[in-house]
Amino acid sequence: MFKDRLEAGHLLSDKLKKYRNSNGVVLAVPRGGVPVASVIAKELSLPIELVLTKKIGHPNNKEYAIGAASLTDYFVIPHENIPEKYVEDELKNIRVRLHEMQQLFMGNKPPVNIKGKIVILVDDGVATGNTLLGTIRVLKKNSPKKIIIAVPVASESAIKKLSAEADEIVTNLIPKEFYGVGAFYENFEQLEDEEVLTYLYASKKLSTASNKNV
């Protein structure tokens, strides 16, 4: 059980020390992954960015991910009886939301170029793994050197699924019985936009100060 996302970030950082000051970037899954990632970025002296992807939900159950989309790419796990028109419409809707998120959290700054970089993909936990699976496959199209998934807690099924795609998975807890990510936090309140911006601003300000001192 974690006190909150910040404590979870500190515990994960201890397992990621070998990547300190590497040619890497911490990519946070908004919104819950941002506090966890902000701690990791600080402890490893790495820049932090948001990973602007969203899951493509199944037409009969939007919470069940059949793939993921970014502003420029997408990946869909083949499923029967899902019309191509449905996927096209979902892509349009998702990219509208992603553009809104980009403007809100990043302004006019383009997404970070991850080519040749070590990518540490951070969320506050993983249940099914389908969303991260799609995200990884989208990220791979940009030729990163390595993709590491860093999550405080994950289900056994998600670990098995993601191990086939990620170069490394770092986690603190893989419970035998999984009741949802929030069950493993004392404080699991949803973050507001202002809180996300605060974490990002503080992390980027710290990163800028560190670069000036190099």
C-alpha angles and dihedrals in degrees: 000000000000124000091220142322093282093057089047089053092053092050091050092048090062089061094048100051093117089069095056111132091000127142089270146118132212112228114199123205106224133268111000095029094058100080091045092048093046091061093046092049091051095047094046096040091235131137119257127219136168118252102228102208132118132195122255104227127217112259091238096043118022092193091061108083119221092176145323138254137206129189091274109019142032141188128205126193106224113257130171122250097015109131119227088230090061091055091047092051092047091051091054093049094044093050091051088056092044091052088051090051092047092053093045099046104024107022112203093336110122120232114276117269105242097182109135093000133121105246120205106195111201133193132156092248145328127238110169098000093219095117094049090045090059091043092054092051091050091049092050089064086070093058104239117184093234139353119214122184112212116187131152094223135014138170119250091243092053092050091052092048096046096043089073091059109030123071090222138001120207119190140151100212136032104173122202089225117040120197099170133297095273092060089072097055129074089204114033103153118158113255122241121223091253091057092051090051091049093054092046093047093049092048095048092045090053092047091051091050091049092051091052090054094052 
